[in-house]
Amino acid sequence: MTPHRHAVRVYYDDTDAGGIVYHANYLRFAERGRTEALRDMGVPHADMTALHGLFFMVRRIKVDYLAPARLDDSLIVETTTLAVGGATVDLRQDVLRDTVLLARVELQLVCGRI
């Protein structure tokens, strides 16, 4: 399956005092990438909740930080579906600057009922 690609710009509030992206903000970038990937697959969060009373939540997450992103960098979040189960989805999300891998996020989503 072709990865979904979502563009992200690093803003001042994403960085620490040295202009480097704060580690927790990679999770925010990944969340935006996941949300847009699901929307493009025809599963927007709002519709899933309103129509079916269901939502996805993160069950498990692992992040490897490989290189820093900096203020004003243009990044891409690539989201790849690794496996789909009855109520789970396993994803890999790569945060890239051009072709440089900055962070890799591996996670499992579970489907829950409101």
Secondary structure, 3 states (H helix, E strand, C coil): CCCEEEEEECCHHHECCCCEECCCHHHHHHHHHHHHHHHHCCCCHHHHHHHHCEEEEEEEEEEEECCCCECCCEEEEEEEEEEECCCEEEEEEEEEECCEEEEEEEEEEEEEEC
